[in-house]
Amino acid sequence: MISRNTAAWRRISAMGAAALVLGACSPDHRGQDGDGPRPTPTAPTVSPSANVDPCPASGVRIRSTGGDAAMGLRALGIELINCGDQPYELNGYPVLHVFDEQHEPIMLRVVNGAKEITLGFDQPPRKVTLAPDERATAVVLWRNLVTDSTVVATKGEYLTVAPSAGQPAEEVDPDGPVDLGNTGRIGVSAWKKADPSTPTPTQPAPPPAPSAVPSSVSPPDGRL
């Protein structure tokens, strides 16, 4: 026979176990009454420099600035930027290589100064020293000219530019095909230092308030 004390103890134990189970299953009400609100999760921030291409080991970056075409003459601007932290010197012409759509090199003659292609780009090279963030520019020129129908016209798809002989080259956007016809040549001007960027014009000052009528000017005659 089970005594009353034993039965009562079992009932108390069962009630305690049920309370523990209910406590484990009850929802967490923190943040609603006395525990204070939970912090709202925020999206991870991304450093602005994460989307900026790192400066090449050479300390300079080369890119095209767009092309122009007129009467068969092609002109492509290129720009060299000193993205390093040391001065960079130039004294000469960019070194060009053109490749076909299979990335095979196209044999052609590079004309420094472009005198055989057009006029106005044959200034001799001068020593250029670029401080960090300064730029130098040059122009690549060619003609889409076919003078012999028996010679297959040359059409390049890719262009690389090096600052000078022996320096690493970078691929630049030719802004269209390098369609040399059957001329077999391409020209390039010498590097020159780019002009500083033009500062953004400030808001013009408001015009001054009109002054009183000068004493030397007679007021209009009211009789007229």
Helices and strands as residue ranges (DSSP letters): H 4-25, G 48-51, E 60-70, E 73-82, E 88-90, E 95-99, E 109-112, E 128-130, E 135-143, E 154-156, E 158-162, E 170-172, E 178-181, E 185-188, E 192-193
